[in-house]
């Protein structure tokens, strides 16, 4: 069974955000607006996305 993955794109600026939110986005690998990264789906990823939900767009990656 293929591993499920999520594509995460930063859509809003980090200016004025709490330090916890900025560190979470940096840990995801997002530094610039419209930058995207792909991560395997996990419980820790879900928790991180709950912290920064309004600033990112999350899509499921199709394929392998």
N, CA, C, O and CB atoms as a CASP TS submission, in Angstrom:
PFRMAT TS
TARGET T0000
AUTHOR 0000-0000-0000
METHOD Language model
MODEL 1
PARENT N/A
ATOM      1  N   UNK     1       0.843  -1.177   0.000  1.00  0.00           N
ATOM      2  CA  UNK     1       0.000   0.000   0.000  1.00  0.00           C
ATOM      3  C   UNK     1       0.894   1.249   0.000  1.00  0.00           C
ATOM      4  O   UNK     1       1.777   1.375   0.849  1.00  0.00           O
ATOM      5  CB  UNK     1      -0.962  -0.006   1.227  1.00  0.00           C
ATOM      6  N   UNK     2       0.673   2.162  -0.938  1.00  0.00           N
ATOM      7  CA  UNK     2       1.514   3.368  -0.990  1.00  0.00           C
ATOM      8  C   UNK     2       1.269   4.282   0.213  1.00  0.00           C
ATOM      9  O   UNK     2       0.169   4.360   0.760  1.00  0.00           O
ATOM     10  CB  UNK     2       1.251   4.141  -2.289  1.00  0.00           C
ATOM     11  N   UNK     3       2.327   4.955   0.588  1.00  0.00           N
ATOM     12  CA  UNK     3       2.249   5.881   1.716  1.00  0.00           C
ATOM     13  C   UNK     3       1.517   7.152   1.292  1.00  0.00           C
ATOM     14  O   UNK     3       1.799   7.699   0.226  1.00  0.00           O
ATOM     15  CB  UNK     3       3.665   6.221   2.247  1.00  0.00           C
ATOM     16  N   UNK     4       0.585   7.628   2.111  1.00  0.00           N
ATOM     17  CA  UNK     4      -0.147   8.850   1.794  1.00  0.00           C
ATOM     18  C   UNK     4       0.730  10.052   2.091  1.00  0.00           C
ATOM     19  O   UNK     4       1.447  10.095   3.090  1.00  0.00           O
ATOM     20  CB  UNK     4      -1.470   8.930   2.591  1.00  0.00           C
ATOM     21  N   UNK     5       0.654  11.033   1.189  1.00  0.00           N
ATOM     22  CA  UNK     5       1.463  12.234   1.356  1.00  0.00           C
ATOM     23  C   UNK     5       0.588  13.466   1.226  1.00  0.00           C
ATOM     24  O   UNK     5      -0.481  13.431   0.618  1.00  0.00           O
ATOM     25  CB  UNK     5       2.607  12.273   0.327  1.00  0.00           C
ATOM     26  N   UNK     6       1.067  14.563   1.812  1.00  0.00           N
ATOM     27  CA  UNK     6       0.367  15.838   1.761  1.00  0.00           C
ATOM     28  C   UNK     6       1.283  16.910   1.195  1.00  0.00           C
ATOM     29  O   UNK     6       2.455  16.996   1.562  1.00  0.00           O
ATOM     30  CB  UNK     6      -0.137  16.242   3.157  1.00  0.00           C
ATOM     31  N   UNK     7       0.748  17.718   0.308  1.00  0.00           N
ATOM     32  CA  UNK     7       1.479  18.867  -0.226  1.00  0.00           C
ATOM     33  C   UNK     7       1.005  20.085   0.563  1.00  0.00           C
ATOM     34  O   UNK     7      -0.191  20.372   0.609  1.00  0.00           O
ATOM     35  CB  UNK     7       1.244  19.050  -1.792  1.00  0.00           C
ATOM     36  N   UNK     8       1.939  20.796   1.179  1.00  0.00           N
ATOM     37  CA  UNK     8       1.631  21.937   2.037  1.00  0.00           C
ATOM     38  C   UNK     8       2.226  23.180   1.391  1.00  0.00           C
ATOM     39  O   UNK     8       3.415  23.214   1.074  1.00  0.00           O
ATOM     40  CB  UNK     8       2.186  21.730   3.492  1.00  0.00           C
ATOM     41  N   UNK     9       1.394  24.205   1.195  1.00  0.00           N
ATOM     42  CA  UNK     9       1.830  25.443   0.554  1.00  0.00           C
ATOM     43  C   UNK     9       1.567  26.607   1.494  1.00  0.00           C
ATOM     44  O   UNK     9       0.465  26.740   2.027  1.00  0.00           O
ATOM     45  CB  UNK     9       1.107  25.657  -0.805  1.00  0.00           C
ATOM     46  N   UNK    10       2.572  27.453   1.700  1.00  0.00           N
ATOM     47  CA  UNK    10       2.427  28.648   2.530  1.00  0.00           C
ATOM     48  C   UNK    10       1.684  29.709   1.719  1.00  0.00           C
ATOM     49  O   UNK    10       2.117  30.060   0.621  1.00  0.00           O
ATOM     50  CB  UNK    10       3.825  29.181   3.011  1.00  0.00           C
ATOM     51  N   UNK    11       0.570  30.224   2.246  1.00  0.00           N
ATOM     52  CA  UNK    11      -0.232  31.191   1.493  1.00  0.00           C
ATOM     53  C   UNK    11      -0.334  32.550   2.174  1.00  0.00           C
ATOM     54  O   UNK    11      -0.820  33.502   1.564  1.00  0.00           O
ATOM     55  CB  UNK    11      -1.613  30.643   1.273  1.00  0.00           C
ATOM     56  N   UNK    12       0.110  32.662   3.417  1.00  0.00           N
ATOM     57  CA  UNK    12       0.046  33.943   4.127  1.00  0.00           C
ATOM     58  C   UNK    12       1.375  34.233   4.794  1.00  0.00           C
ATOM     59  O   UNK    12       2.141  33.322   5.110  1.00  0.00           O
ATOM     60  CB  UNK    12      -1.087  33.940   5.172  1.00  0.00           C
ATOM     61  N   UNK    13       1.638  35.507   5.004  1.00  0.00           N
ATOM     62  CA  UNK    13       2.903  35.959   5.571  1.00  0.00           C
ATOM     63  C   UNK    13       3.051  35.540   7.036  1.00  0.00           C
ATOM     64  O   UNK    13       2.069  35.333   7.749  1.00  0.00           O
ATOM     65  CB  UNK    13       3.018  37.475   5.449  1.00  0.00           C
ATOM     66  N   UNK    14       4.306  35.424   7.454  1.00  0.00           N
ATOM     67  CA  UNK    14       4.613  35.086   8.844  1.00  0.00           C
ATOM     68  C   UNK    14       4.769  36.323   9.724  1.00  0.00           C
ATOM     69  O   UNK    14       4.938  36.202  10.937  1.00  0.00           O
ATOM     70  CB  UNK    14       5.880  34.257   8.906  1.00  0.00           C
ATOM     71  N   UNK    15       4.713  37.496   9.131  1.00  0.00           N
ATOM     72  CA  UNK    15       4.914  38.739   9.882  1.00  0.00           C
ATOM     73  C   UNK    15       3.814  38.894  10.933  1.00  0.00           C
ATOM     74  O   UNK    15       2.627  38.807  10.618  1.00  0.00           O
ATOM     75  CB  UNK    15       4.930  39.965   8.926  1.00  0.00           C
ATOM     76  N   UNK    16       4.215  39.123  12.172  1.00  0.00           N
ATOM     77  CA  UNK    16       3.270  39.344  13.256  1.00  0.00           C
ATOM     78  C   UNK    16       2.702  38.080  13.863  1.00  0.00           C
ATOM     79  O   UNK    16       1.828  38.159  14.727  1.00  0.00           O
ATOM     80  CB  UNK    16       2.163  40.178  12.775  1.00  0.00           C
ATOM     81  N   UNK    17       3.163  36.928  13.446  1.00  0.00           N
ATOM     82  CA  UNK    17       2.669  35.662  13.993  1.00  0.00           C
ATOM     83  C   UNK    17       3.431  35.315  15.269  1.00  0.00           C
ATOM     84  O   UNK    17       4.509  35.847  15.535  1.00  0.00           O
ATOM     85  CB  UNK    17       2.807  34.519  12.951  1.00  0.00           C
ATOM     86  N   UNK    18       2.850  34.420  16.042  1.00  0.00           N
ATOM     87  CA  UNK    18       3.502  34.033  17.293  1.00  0.00           C
ATOM     88  C   UNK    18       4.780  33.246  16.982  1.00  0.00           C
ATOM     89  O   UNK    18       4.872  32.598  15.939  1.00  0.00           O
ATOM     90  CB  UNK    18       2.537  33.189  18.183  1.00  0.00           C
ATOM     91  N   UNK    19       5.755  33.303  17.879  1.00  0.00           N
ATOM     92  CA  UNK    19       7.001  32.554  17.658  1.00  0.00           C
ATOM     93  C   UNK    19       6.768  31.050  17.467  1.00  0.00           C
ATOM     94  O   UNK    19       7.486  30.406  16.702  1.00  0.00           O
ATOM     95  CB  UNK    19       7.945  32.774  18.829  1.00  0.00           C
ATOM     96  N   UNK    20       5.780  30.497  18.151  1.00  0.00           N
ATOM     97  CA  UNK    20       5.479  29.075  18.007  1.00  0.00           C
ATOM     98  C   UNK    20       5.023  28.755  16.577  1.00  0.00           C
ATOM     99  O   UNK    20       5.433  27.743  16.009  1.00  0.00           O
ATOM    100  CB  UNK    20       4.397  28.652  19.020  1.00  0.00           C
ATOM    101  N   UNK    21       4.188  29.604  16.003  1.00  0.00           N
ATOM    102  CA  UNK    21       3.721  29.387  14.638  1.00  0.00           C
ATOM    103  C   UNK    21       4.862  29.528  13.632  1.00  0.00           C
ATOM    104  O   UNK    21       4.949  28.751  12.682  1.00  0.00           O
ATOM    105  CB  UNK    21       2.599  30.368  14.301  1.00  0.00           C
ATOM    106  N   UNK    22       5.724  30.501  13.832  1.00  0.00           N
ATOM    107  CA  UNK    22       6.863  30.709  12.927  1.00  0.00           C
ATOM    108  C   UNK    22       7.798  29.509  12.985  1.00  0.00           C
ATOM    109  O   UNK    22       8.248  29.032  11.943  1.00  0.00           O
ATOM    110  CB  UNK    22       7.631  32.008  13.291  1.00  0.00           C
ATOM    111  N   UNK    23       8.098  29.013  14.179  1.00  0.00           N
ATOM    112  CA  UNK    23       8.981  27.846  14.320  1.00  0.00           C
ATOM    113  C   UNK    23       8.362  26.596  13.701  1.00  0.00           C
ATOM    114  O   UNK    23       9.070  25.781  13.109  1.00  0.00           O
ATOM    115  CB  UNK    23       9.292  27.591  15.799  1.00  0.00           C
ATOM    116  N   UNK    24       7.044  26.442  13.835  1.00  0.00           N
ATOM    117  CA  UNK    24       6.369  25.290  13.253  1.00  0.00           C
ATOM    118  C   UNK    24       6.456  25.326  11.734  1.00  0.00           C
ATOM    119  O   UNK    24       6.724  24.301  11.107  1.00  0.00           O
ATOM    120  CB  UNK    24       4.907  25.244  13.698  1.00  0.00           C
ATOM    121  N   UNK    25       6.235  26.485  11.140  1.00  0.00           N
ATOM    122  CA  UNK    25       6.336  26.605   9.683  1.00  0.00           C
ATOM    123  C   UNK    25       7.764  26.362   9.212  1.00  0.00           C
ATOM    124  O   UNK    25       7.971  25.730   8.176  1.00  0.00           O
ATOM    125  CB  UNK    25       5.862  27.988   9.225  1.00  0.00           C
ATOM    126  N   UNK    26       8.740  26.850   9.950  1.00  0.00           N
ATOM    127  CA  UNK    26      10.135  26.609   9.587  1.00  0.00           C
ATOM    128  C   UNK    26      10.476  25.124   9.711  1.00  0.00           C
ATOM    129  O   UNK    26      11.239  24.595   8.902  1.00  0.00           O
ATOM    130  CB  UNK    26      11.075  27.448  10.474  1.00  0.00           C
ATOM    131  N   UNK    27       9.922  24.455  10.706  1.00  0.00           N
ATOM    132  CA  UNK    27      10.163  23.022  10.872  1.00  0.00           C
ATOM    133  C   UNK    27       9.548  22.227   9.720  1.00  0.00           C
ATOM    134  O   UNK    27      10.066  21.177   9.343  1.00  0.00           O
ATOM    135  CB  UNK    27       9.592  22.536  12.214  1.00  0.00           C
ATOM    136  N   UNK    28       8.454  22.723   9.168  1.00  0.00           N
ATOM    137  CA  UNK    28       7.851  22.084   7.999  1.00  0.00           C
ATOM    138  C   UNK    28       8.667  22.327   6.736  1.00  0.00           C
ATOM    139  O   UNK    28       8.485  21.631   5.736  1.00  0.00           O
ATOM    140  CB  UNK    28       6.430  22.589   7.800  1.00  0.00           C
ATOM    141  N   UNK    29       9.567  23.310   6.772  1.00  0.00           N
ATOM    142  CA  UNK    29      10.390  23.624   5.617  1.00  0.00           C
ATOM    143  C   UNK    29       9.850  24.772   4.786  1.00  0.00           C
ATOM    144  O   UNK    29      10.275  24.967   3.647  1.00  0.00           O
ATOM    145  CB  UNK    29      10.529  22.420   4.762  1.00  0.00           C
ATOM    146  N   UNK    30       8.916  25.535   5.343  1.00  0.00           N
ATOM    147  CA  UNK    30       8.305  26.649   4.622  1.00  0.00           C
ATOM    148  C   UNK    30       8.915  27.965   5.081  1.00  0.00           C
ATOM    149  O   UNK    30       8.907  28.286   6.270  1.00  0.00           O
ATOM    150  CB  UNK    30       6.775  26.663   4.829  1.00  0.00           C
ATOM    151  N   UNK    31       9.441  28.716   4.131  1.00  0.00           N
ATOM    152  CA  UNK    31      10.074  29.980   4.461  1.00  0.00           C
ATOM    153  C   UNK    31       9.514  31.154   3.656  1.00  0.00           C
ATOM    154  O   UNK    31       9.516  32.291   4.128  1.00  0.00           O
ATOM    155  CB  UNK    31      11.554  29.875   4.238  1.00  0.00           C
ATOM    156  N   UNK    32       9.031  30.874   2.432  1.00  0.00           N
ATOM    157  CA  UNK    32       8.550  31.939   1.555  1.00  0.00           C
ATOM    158  C   UNK    32       7.105  31.670   1.135  1.00  0.00           C
ATOM    159  O   UNK    32       6.685  30.516   1.051  1.00  0.00           O
ATOM    160  CB  UNK    32       9.457  32.068   0.313  1.00  0.00           C
ATOM    161  N   UNK    33       6.353  32.729   0.874  1.00  0.00           N
ATOM    162  CA  UNK    33       4.981  32.599   0.407  1.00  0.00           C
ATOM    163  C   UNK    33       4.985  31.877  -0.943  1.00  0.00           C
ATOM    164  O   UNK    33       5.854  32.120  -1.781  1.00  0.00           O
ATOM    165  CB  UNK    33       4.293  33.996   0.294  1.00  0.00           C
ATOM    166  N   UNK    34       4.017  30.996  -1.146  1.00  0.00           N
ATOM    167  CA  UNK    34       3.834  30.146  -2.325  1.00  0.00           C
ATOM    168  C   UNK    34       4.875  29.031  -2.436  1.00  0.00           C
ATOM    169  O   UNK    34       4.950  28.358  -3.464  1.00  0.00           O
ATOM    170  CB  UNK    34       3.880  30.994  -3.569  1.00  0.00           C
ATOM    171  N   UNK    35       5.670  28.831  -1.399  1.00  0.00           N
ATOM    172  CA  UNK    35       6.599  27.708  -1.369  1.00  0.00           C
ATOM    173  C   UNK    35       5.826  26.465  -0.934  1.00  0.00           C
ATOM    174  O   UNK    35       4.989  26.536  -0.034  1.00  0.00           O
ATOM    175  CB  UNK    35       7.807  27.993  -0.409  1.00  0.00           C
ATOM    176  N   UNK    36       6.105  25.329  -1.570  1.00  0.00           N
ATOM    177  CA  UNK    36       5.417  24.081  -1.253  1.00  0.00           C
ATOM    178  C   UNK    36       6.406  23.010  -0.839  1.00  0.00           C
ATOM    179  O   UNK    36       7.545  22.978  -1.304  1.00  0.00           O
ATOM    180  CB  UNK    36       4.595  23.601  -2.445  1.00  0.00           C
ATOM    181  N   UNK    37       5.953  22.135   0.044  1.00  0.00           N
ATOM    182  CA  UNK    37       6.730  20.971   0.464  1.00  0.00           C
ATOM    183  C   UNK    37       5.783  19.776   0.526  1.00  0.00           C
ATOM    184  O   UNK    37       4.571  19.937   0.676  1.00  0.00           O
ATOM    185  CB  UNK    37       7.432  21.217   1.854  1.00  0.00           C
ATOM    186  N   UNK    38       6.352  18.570   0.409  1.00  0.00           N
ATOM    187  CA  UNK    38       5.563  17.345   0.494  1.00  0.00           C
ATOM    188  C   UNK    38       6.063  16.551   1.697  1.00  0.00           C
ATOM    189  O   UNK    38       7.262  16.321   1.849  1.00  0.00           O
ATOM    190  CB  UNK    38       5.665  16.501  -0.829  1.00  0.00           C
ATOM    191  N   UNK    39       5.125  16.135   2.548  1.00  0.00           N
ATOM    192  CA  UNK    39       5.458  15.359   3.743  1.00  0.00           C
ATOM    193  C   UNK    39       4.550  14.136   3.817  1.00  0.00           C
ATOM    194  O   UNK    39       3.398  14.200   3.389  1.00  0.00           O
ATOM    195  CB  UNK    39       5.319  16.225   5.031  1.00  0.00           C
ATOM    196  N   UNK    40       5.053  13.020   4.354  1.00  0.00           N
ATOM    197  CA  UNK    40       4.177  11.863   4.580  1.00  0.00           C
ATOM    198  C   UNK    40       3.175  12.187   5.689  1.00  0.00           C
ATOM    199  O   UNK    40       3.478  12.910   6.638  1.00  0.00           O
ATOM    200  CB  UNK    40       5.011  10.597   4.949  1.00  0.00           C
ATOM    201  N   UNK    41       1.998  11.641   5.538  1.00  0.00           N
ATOM    202  CA  UNK    41       0.952  11.886   6.526  1.00  0.00           C
ATOM    203  C   UNK    41       1.292  11.180   7.826  1.00  0.00           C
ATOM    204  O   UNK    41       1.660  10.006   7.824  1.00  0.00           O
ATOM    205  CB  UNK    41      -0.418  11.419   6.002  1.00  0.00           C
ATOM    206  N   UNK    42       1.168  11.908   8.951  1.00  0.00           N
ATOM    207  CA  UNK    42       1.434  11.331  10.270  1.00  0.00           C
ATOM    208  C   UNK    42       0.676  12.139  11.316  1.00  0.00           C
ATOM    209  O   UNK    42       0.137  13.208  11.030  1.00  0.00           O
ATOM    210  CB  UNK    42       2.967  11.311  10.583  1.00  0.00           C
ATOM    211  N   UNK    43       0.648  11.615  12.508  1.00  0.00           N
ATOM    212  CA  UNK    43      -0.031  12.310  13.606  1.00  0.00           C
ATOM    213  C   UNK    43       0.678  13.616  13.953  1.00  0.00           C
ATOM    214  O   UNK    43       0.025  14.618  14.244  1.00  0.00           O
ATOM    215  CB  UNK    43      -0.106  11.406  14.847  1.00  0.00           C
ATOM    216  N   UNK    44       2.004  13.612  13.923  1.00  0.00           N
ATOM    217  CA  UNK    44       2.743  14.827  14.244  1.00  0.00           C
ATOM    218  C   UNK    44       2.501  15.904  13.187  1.00  0.00           C
ATOM    219  O   UNK    44       2.421  17.087  13.518  1.00  0.00           O
ATOM    220  CB  UNK    44       4.244  14.526  14.362  1.00  0.00           C
ATOM    221  N   UNK    45       2.384  15.504  11.921  1.00  0.00           N
ATOM    222  CA  UNK    45       2.086  16.466  10.861  1.00  0.00           C
ATOM    223  C   UNK    45       0.700  17.073  11.067  1.00  0.00           C
ATOM    224  O   UNK    45       0.510  18.272  10.864  1.00  0.00           O
ATOM    225  CB  UNK    45       2.175  15.794   9.477  1.00  0.00           C
ATOM    226  N   UNK    46      -0.255  16.258  11.463  1.00  0.00           N
ATOM    227  CA  UNK    46      -1.608  16.775  11.711  1.00  0.00           C
ATOM    228  C   UNK    46      -1.603  17.807  12.834  1.00  0.00           C
ATOM    229  O   UNK    46      -2.309  18.812  12.755  1.00  0.00           O
ATOM    230  CB  UNK    46      -2.569  15.625  12.059  1.00  0.00           C
ATOM    231  N   UNK    47      -0.817  17.567  13.873  1.00  0.00           N
ATOM    232  CA  UNK    47      -0.721  18.520  14.973  1.00  0.00           C
ATOM    233  C   UNK    47      -0.084  19.822  14.541  1.00  0.00           C
ATOM    234  O   UNK    47      -0.517  20.899  14.950  1.00  0.00           O
ATOM    235  CB  UNK    47       0.063  17.925  16.111  1.00  0.00           C
ATOM    236  N   UNK    48       0.958  19.725  13.705  1.00  0.00           N
ATOM    237  CA  UNK    48       1.619  20.935  13.206  1.00  0.00           C
ATOM    238  C   UNK    48       0.662  21.746  12.333  1.00  0.00           C
ATOM    239  O   UNK    48       0.626  22.973  12.417  1.00  0.00           O
ATOM    240  CB  UNK    48       2.892  20.569  12.407  1.00  0.00           C
ATOM    241  N   UNK    49      -0.110  21.056  11.497  1.00  0.00           N
ATOM    242  CA  UNK    49      -1.054  21.752  10.619  1.00  0.00           C
ATOM    243  C   UNK    49      -2.190  22.391  11.412  1.00  0.00           C
ATOM    244  O   UNK    49      -2.738  23.412  10.995  1.00  0.00           O
ATOM    245  CB  UNK    49      -1.624  20.784   9.581  1.00  0.00           C
ATOM    246  N   UNK    50      -2.545  21.805  12.543  1.00  0.00           N
ATOM    247  CA  UNK    50      -3.565  22.412  13.392  1.00  0.00           C
ATOM    248  C   UNK    50      -3.067  23.736  13.970  1.00  0.00           C
ATOM    249  O   UNK    50      -3.854  24.657  14.189  1.00  0.00           O
ATOM    250  CB  UNK    50      -3.962  21.451  14.525  1.00  0.00           C
ATOM    251  N   UNK    51      -1.762  23.828  14.214  1.00  0.00           N
ATOM    252  CA  UNK    51      -1.170  25.047  14.760  1.00  0.00           C
ATOM    253  C   UNK    51      -1.131  26.173  13.734  1.00  0.00           C
ATOM    254  O   UNK    51      -1.318  27.339  14.079  1.00  0.00           O
ATOM    255  CB  UNK    51       0.232  24.764  15.263  1.00  0.00           C
ATOM    256  N   UNK    52      -0.887  25.822  12.473  1.00  0.00           N
ATOM    257  CA  UNK    52      -0.676  26.843  11.436  1.00  0.00           C
ATOM    258  C   UNK    52      -1.729  26.797  10.336  1.00  0.00           C
ATOM    259  O   UNK    52      -1.501  27.311   9.241  1.00  0.00           O
ATOM    260  CB  UNK    52       0.695  26.677  10.822  1.00  0.00           C
ATOM    261  N   UNK    53      -2.858  26.200  10.610  1.00  0.00           N
ATOM    262  CA  UNK    53      -3.913  26.006   9.615  1.00  0.00           C
ATOM    263  C   UNK    53      -4.293  27.199   8.760  1.00  0.00           C
ATOM    264  O   UNK    53      -4.407  27.040   7.545  1.00  0.00           O
ATOM    265  CB  UNK    53      -5.094  25.556  10.287  1.00  0.00           C
ATOM    266  N   UNK    54      -4.498  28.387   9.321  1.00  0.00           N
ATOM    267  CA  UNK    54      -4.934  29.524   8.509  1.00  0.00           C
ATOM    268  C   UNK    54      -3.876  30.051   7.534  1.00  0.00           C
ATOM    269  O   UNK    54      -4.199  30.854   6.658  1.00  0.00           O
ATOM    270  CB  UNK    54      -5.357  30.633   9.409  1.00  0.00           C
ATOM    271  N   UNK    55      -2.637  29.621   7.669  1.00  0.00           N
ATOM    272  CA  UNK    55      -1.554  30.169   6.855  1.00  0.00           C
ATOM    273  C   UNK    55      -1.121  29.252   5.727  1.00  0.00           C
ATOM    274  O   UNK    55      -0.298  29.636   4.897  1.00  0.00           O
ATOM    275  CB  UNK    55      -0.378  30.470   7.719  1.00  0.00           C
ATOM    276  N   UNK    56      -1.670  28.032   5.687  1.00  0.00           N
ATOM    277  CA  UNK    56      -1.244  27.062   4.680  1.00  0.00           C
ATOM    278  C   UNK    56      -2.438  26.462   3.945  1.00  0.00           C
ATOM    279  O   UNK    56      -3.567  26.468   4.435  1.00  0.00           O
ATOM    280  CB  UNK    56      -0.418  25.953   5.330  1.00  0.00           C
ATOM    281  N   UNK    57      -2.147  25.938   2.743  1.00  0.00           N
ATOM    282  CA  UNK    57      -3.125  25.176   1.982  1.00  0.00           C
ATOM    283  C   UNK    57      -2.592  23.753   1.926  1.00  0.00           C
ATOM    284  O   UNK    57      -1.418  23.542   1.624  1.00  0.00           O
ATOM    285  CB  UNK    57      -3.362  25.780   0.532  1.00  0.00           C
ATOM    286  N   UNK    58      -3.452  22.768   2.217  1.00  0.00           N
ATOM    287  CA  UNK    58      -3.029  21.370   2.262  1.00  0.00           C
ATOM    288  C   UNK    58      -3.771  20.588   1.185  1.00  0.00           C
ATOM    289  O   UNK    58      -4.994  20.667   1.073  1.00  0.00           O
ATOM    290  CB  UNK    58      -3.285  20.753   3.667  1.00  0.00           C
ATOM    291  N   UNK    59      -3.011  19.831   0.395  1.00  0.00           N
ATOM    292  CA  UNK    59      -3.593  19.006  -0.654  1.00  0.00           C
ATOM    293  C   UNK    59      -3.032  17.598  -0.535  1.00  0.00           C
ATOM    294  O   UNK    59      -1.897  17.408  -0.097  1.00  0.00           O
ATOM    295  CB  UNK    59      -3.307  19.602  -2.061  1.00  0.00           C
ATOM    296  N   UNK    60      -3.842  16.602  -0.932  1.00  0.00           N
ATOM    297  CA  UNK    60      -3.351  15.229  -0.976  1.00  0.00           C
ATOM    298  C   UNK    60      -2.618  15.033  -2.288  1.00  0.00           C
ATOM    299  O   UNK    60      -3.082  15.471  -3.340  1.00  0.00           O
ATOM    300  CB  UNK    60      -4.512  14.200  -0.822  1.00  0.00           C
ATOM    301  N   UNK    61      -1.463  14.368  -2.222  1.00  0.00           N
ATOM    302  CA  UNK    61      -0.662  14.118  -3.422  1.00  0.00           C
ATOM    303  C   UNK    61      -1.168  12.838  -4.060  1.00  0.00           C
ATOM    304  O   UNK    61      -1.270  11.805  -3.398  1.00  0.00           O
ATOM    305  CB  UNK    61       0.868  14.017  -3.088  1.00  0.00           C
ATOM    306  N   UNK    62      -1.481  12.905  -5.337  1.00  0.00           N
ATOM    307  CA  UNK    62      -1.936  11.729  -6.087  1.00  0.00           C
ATOM    308  C   UNK    62      -0.738  10.991  -6.644  1.00  0.00           C
ATOM    309  O   UNK    62       0.313  11.587  -6.881  1.00  0.00           O
ATOM    310  CB  UNK    62      -2.903  12.132  -7.228  1.00  0.00           C
ATOM    311  N   UNK    63      -0.895   9.694  -6.851  1.00  0.00           N
ATOM    312  CA  UNK    63       0.185   8.903  -7.437  1.00  0.00           C
ATOM    313  C   UNK    63       0.912   8.086  -6.398  1.00  0.00           C
ATOM    314  O   UNK    63       0.384   7.808  -5.321  1.00  0.00           O
ATOM    315  CB  UNK    63       1.163   9.796  -8.153  1.00  0.00           C
ATOM    316  N   UNK    64       2.136   7.702  -6.733  1.00  0.00           N
ATOM    317  CA  UNK    64       2.915   6.811  -5.872  1.00  0.00           C
ATOM    318  C   UNK    64       3.433   7.469  -4.646  1.00  0.00           C
ATOM    319  O   UNK    64       4.104   6.827  -3.838  1.00  0.00           O
ATOM    320  CB  UNK    64       4.045   6.247  -6.614  1.00  0.00           C
TER
END
